[in-house]
Amino acid sequence: MSDVKYHSNSGGDLNTEIIMGMSAPREVKDDTPPDDLPNIAISEPTAFEVFIAWEKLRLIYNAVLILVVAWVLHPVGIVVLSPFLIEDAGIANGCYCAGIVAEGYLAWWGVPRVIGRLLLFGIGTVGASVEAFRRSHLLLANLRD
């Protein structure tokens, strides 16, 4: 009998609930939740699964940014100007890390994870590509002056 615990149905005092004619408290053994409660975590991926999904997308994100910069600077320009690009690449990847946090908030607000992830990834990649294009042209303009 020592491993049996009684839980109040309304969170109040058990004696008061019994006196007022409320339903009997549920018996729960070993602090395990009863089977009749819904498991809200069944459809949610683990943090590790979400992290891996974003890391796979990071490869595409970086490839797109490299292609944009290569298109502006040409492949030889990337090799020669790579020391000037390292800071921008670090900032772009730092901003990418906000995507996983934003996905968490969207999921919290009821947006399906895959839709939120793809929406954030698409908007973020387009925004970063525009900025990479702009920064590459700015770098060329500064070198010409």
C-alpha positions in Angstrom: 0.0 0.0 0.0 3.0 2.3 0.3 3.4 2.8 -3.4 -0.3 3.9 -3.9 -1.0 7.6 -4.1 -4.2 9.5 -4.5 -4.5 12.5 -6.6 -7.3 15.1 -6.4 -9.4 15.6 -9.5 -9.5 19.4 -9.1 -6.2 20.0 -7.4 -7.9 20.9 -4.1 -8.1 19.2 -0.7 -9.1 15.5 -0.9 -11.2 15.6 2.3 -13.2 18.7 1.1 -13.9 17.1 -2.3 -15.2 13.9 -0.7 -17.4 15.9 1.8 -18.8 18.0 -1.1 -19.8 14.9 -3.1 -17.2 15.2 -5.8 -16.0 12.1 -7.6 -13.5 9.9 -5.8 -9.9 10.7 -6.4 -7.9 8.7 -8.9 -5.5 6.1 -7.7 -2.1 6.4 -9.4 0.7 3.9 -8.7 4.4 4.9 -8.8 3.5 8.4 -10.0 2.8 7.2 -13.5 0.1 9.1 -15.4 -3.2 7.3 -15.9 -3.8 5.8 -19.4 -6.9 7.9 -20.0 -4.8 11.2 -20.2 -3.8 12.2 -23.7 -0.1 12.1 -24.5 0.6 15.5 -26.0 4.2 14.6 -26.9 3.5 11.8 -29.3 3.4 13.9 -32.5 6.2 16.2 -31.5 9.8 15.5 -32.7 12.6 15.5 -30.3 14.9 18.5 -30.0 17.7 16.4 -31.6 15.4 15.6 -34.6 14.6 19.3 -35.1 18.3 20.3 -34.8 19.3 17.6 -37.4 16.6 18.8 -39.8 17.9 22.4 -39.6 21.5 21.3 -39.9 20.7 19.4 -43.2 19.0 22.6 -44.5 22.2 24.6 -43.5 24.1 22.7 -46.2 21.6 24.0 -48.8 21.6 27.5 -47.3 25.4 27.8 -47.5 25.5 26.3 -51.0 23.0 29.0 -52.2 25.0 31.8 -50.6 28.2 30.5 -52.1 26.6 30.3 -55.5 25.3 33.9 -55.2 28.7 35.2 -54.1 30.5 33.2 -56.9 28.1 34.6 -59.5 29.0 38.2 -58.4 32.7 37.7 -57.7 33.4 34.8 -60.1 35.2 31.7 -58.7 38.7 33.3 -58.8 37.4 36.4 -56.9 36.1 34.1 -54.1 39.5 32.6 -53.6 41.3 35.9 -53.7 38.7 37.8 -51.6 37.9 35.0 -49.1 39.5 36.7 -46.1 37.0 39.6 -46.6 34.1 37.2 -46.8 34.7 35.2 -43.6 33.1 37.7 -41.3 30.0 37.9 -43.5 29.8 34.1 -43.7 29.9 34.0 -39.9 27.2 36.6 -39.5 25.0 34.8 -42.1 25.4 31.5 -40.2 24.7 33.2 -36.9 21.5 34.5 -38.3 20.6 31.1 -39.5 20.6 29.8 -35.9 17.5 32.0 -35.3 15.5 29.8 -37.6 15.3 26.9 -35.1 14.1 29.2 -32.3 11.5 30.8 -34.6 10.3 27.3 -35.6 9.7 26.6 -31.9 7.6 29.7 -31.5 5.6 28.9 -34.6 5.0 25.4 -33.4 3.9 26.8 -30.1 1.4 29.0 -31.9 0.0 26.0 -33.7 1.8 26.1 -37.1 2.8 22.7 -38.3 6.6 22.2 -37.9 7.3 21.3 -41.5 5.4 24.2 -42.9 7.0 26.6 -40.4 10.4 25.2 -41.1 10.1 25.5 -44.8 8.6 29.0 -44.6 11.3 30.2 -42.3 14.0 28.5 -44.4 12.7 30.0 -47.6 12.3 33.6 -46.3 15.7 33.4 -44.5 17.5 32.0 -47.6 16.1 34.6 -49.9 16.9 37.4 -47.5 20.4 36.2 -46.9 20.9 35.7 -50.7 19.9 39.3 -51.3 22.2 40.5 -48.6 25.1 38.4 -50.0 24.5 39.8 -53.4 24.5 43.4 -52.0 27.6 42.8 -49.8 29.5 41.2 -52.7 28.8 44.2 -55.0 29.8 46.5 -52.2 33.1 44.6 -51.7 33.8 45.0 -55.5 33.0 48.7 -55.4 35.3 49.3 -52.5 38.1 47.4 -54.2 37.7 49.5 -57.4 38.0 52.8 -55.5 
